[in-house]
């Protein structure tokens, strides 16, 4: 688990953006770090975005996010329905959604996929994260 600390005190407000291609990507990729931050910093707003989920997986993604984020009252859970495995082929649509997010969210830290992940959906979300939030801390 990554040990991460915000620069200001534990009573300051912090905004976290979590971006995952599929349900369970966020939990597997940075779940321990998210839980640690929510335990340490009580005034945290979390935006949790899953980009691909059918109806069953969307329900699973929301339920899991609710469990992970139960320590914070200020959360937004978004589950999109972009086609699994086809992100490079619908990149313009996903990029448009990133631009929409950028106008609503200015996070203190962003958690996304690893830059050298070989899964095409993971790679696309990572690349768009870096393209969209160039001046933010991205892990």
DACORFEN-V958421 format. One line per field, one symbol per residue. ss: DSSP state (H for helix, E for strand, L for the rest). psi: psi as a letter, one per 40 degrees, with the letter a starting at -180 (. if undefined). burial: # if it has 9 or more other C-alpha atoms within 8 Angstrom, else .. Layout:
# DACORFEN-V958421
ss = ???
psi = ???
burial = ???
This chain:
# DACORFEN-V958421
ss = LLLLLLLLLLLLLEEEEEEEEELLHHHHHHHHHHHHHHHHLLLEEEEEEEEELLHHHHHHHHHHHHHHLLLLLEEEEEELLLLLLLHHHHHHHHHHHHHHHHHHLLLLEEELLLLLLLLHHHHHHHHHHHHHLLLLEEL
psi = hhhhhidiieeihihhhhhidihedddddfddddddddddhdfhhhhhhhdhhaddddddddddddddeeehegihhhhifihheeddefddddddddddddedhgidihhaihdfhehdddddddddddddgdfihh.
burial = .............##############..######.##..#############...##.###.##..##..#..#.#.##.#.#.##..##..##..##..#....########..#..###########.#...#.#.
